[in-house]
């Protein structure tokens, strides 16, 4: 069932027509003044290079783009602000024109959100009246650039961590402002993370929210005397017992098993853990590195976990936020296994070990080599700020006007645009993996399964190859036409699943962390000739003297 016009589920109020660069509006006036209101145009939105020294990108942000297009209209307040802000001499009729402008005549072709995408292949193609399509540029770029960068970063973390390790996004406090924080939570989930610490993101996007406590909770207790509540009811029969007393008893027994003196452990830490366990007996996960993981944190945690077990509850696990994570996780797992045997509690073996502390891709790869025993990573700064590369670099280029192709030339070949209205296809090899993306003129017939296709590098004449595809996937769908959504809106779960399936179709050598194989993007023979003919027509001819 399609959404009716005007849908605005979780629409960010900041995303509006004035969220743009001033030159878009001054260009719109110049177009209007030149009598170009009836001109039709085609713009391609694409990027030139994959981020993070990788060879793939995850496309994200399409749903937000469609919301923006659906809600595009200037309010009375917007018009008044523009009257005051734009240069003097602009005719009143232009403001009347803007006040009635909508995106109803716009058509949006796009690749499915969550898909793996590659440089030069347009991920969104926008068609419609020149002025309105021009005015969409900056906002579409800001909605796609960070979303795609964030989803790609998250997918890379997912790949290096492996399928069975939980990943939690802990980056709100380090994000680029509140909007950056919310976007990071949303698109890290799409990219493969399992949850977030961001409560508002949980509410807005239905993402699982996770969290325990900070070091401040542990350091807020200095001793047993500060425990105002010590009793806890048994989960099944309700018998009250003193949890601190139980924990102290278990700590004495554990000190021999763990070969640690109770005198070395912190009483304040034990008091804090008892307090937190009483507050959350079914969700007890404790930070164990406030003072010393080996000499204090693990001993106190295990003591409280055993005390909770006496009262019918199961602790969840620990979080380590500093130190040698590989060594400490192995120590923790070994300790849990010893306790499981000593006290005949098998589930103690399965306690979760969460690690945080400024983790990045290289950290996880190193931990993998060291044989860590971590079950879950909490990742913040490096994830949400995309520290390895701060921007994706999507661009939005005019490729056709009034049915006539347009090309932008540059001495830098990477910046030469591919003109005209184009279709894109993904061709698959016999083993089921994506082999090459092929761009064609929209007037060309689609490639056919089992039939030889000549694929050419767009700018290097000698680079060409025949491909006989086992499967041909058209990449574009029409998402917006005649003022309404033409595809069902995908949920975050569906987009997240699309990321997973799309990555599975990519060969492992394209996804590896070190020196990945570049994925090939080609053009048809007809499009190749068209590009180069137009190039020659538009390139100035020099004169030697």
Buried (B, 14 or more C-beta within 10 A) or exposed (E): EEBEEEBEEEBBEEBBBBEBEEEBBEBBBEBBEEEBBEBBBBBBBBBEBBBBEBBBBBBBBBBBBBBBBBBBBBEEEBEEEBEEEBEEEBEEEBBEBBBEBBBBBBBBBBBBBBBBBBBBBBBBBBBBBBBBBBBBBBBBBBBBBBBBBBBBBBBBBBBBBEEEBBBBBBBBEBBBEEBBBBBBBBBBBBBBBBBBBBEBBBEBBEBEBBBBBEBEBBBBBEEBEEBEEBEBBEBEEEEEBBBBBBBBBBBEBBBEBBEBEBEEBBBBBBBBBBBBBBEBBEBBBBBBBBBBBBBBBBBBBBBBBBBBBBBBBBBBBBBBBBBBBBBBBBBBBEBBBBBBEBBEBEEBEEBBBBBBBEBBBEBBBEBBEEEBBBBBBBBBBBBBBBEBBEEBBBBBBBBBBEEEBBBBBEEEEEEBBBBBBBBBBBBBBEEEBBBBBBBBBBEBEEBEEEEEBBBBBBBEEEEBEEBBBBBBBEBBEBBBBEBBBBBEBBEBEBBBBBBBEBBEBBBEEBBBBEEBEEBBBBBBBBBBEBBEEBBEEEEEEEEEE
